[in-house]
């Protein structure tokens, strides 16, 4: 990462809102964010993103900010499964919210990633990335404190579905 960046603790009000939205997301998706295993929850998040991209019926009301709803639940599962942390992440003076690994070798920007995925109608890699990280759980994959943006590295070899152009 060539940009100027640093992390700071997540603003307490933002942390509270993430917790509230995580609970709302869990209710929409009919999951328990404490009792259901994170991999199951992330698979459901992935399925909902695909449904939104393919413009199929899904459980989140259109009045909700789907990227925030799904991102809160996804990030919370990263925290649960891998011991990652929510942080305020500043890049060249611009604030984003991330979940970061304990050694800070990896970072995921759940709200930004999902918003981009929905806006660009991308093939979803949320479950794929989670499963890949499960395979290497506890390993330091990149240089500590490099904050490598994991989602920029994850691709399906064969896309699991195709996107038809909007017409």
Secondary structure, DSSP 4 states (H G I P E B T S, - for coil): --S-EEEEEPPHHHHHHHHHHHHHHHHHHT--TTTS-HHHHHHHHHHHHHHHHTT---SS-TTS-HHHHHHHHHHHHHHHHH--EEEEEEETTEEEEEEE-TTSSEEE-HHHHHHHHHHHTPPP-HHHHHHHHHHTTT---S-TT--EEGGGS---SS-SS-PPPP-
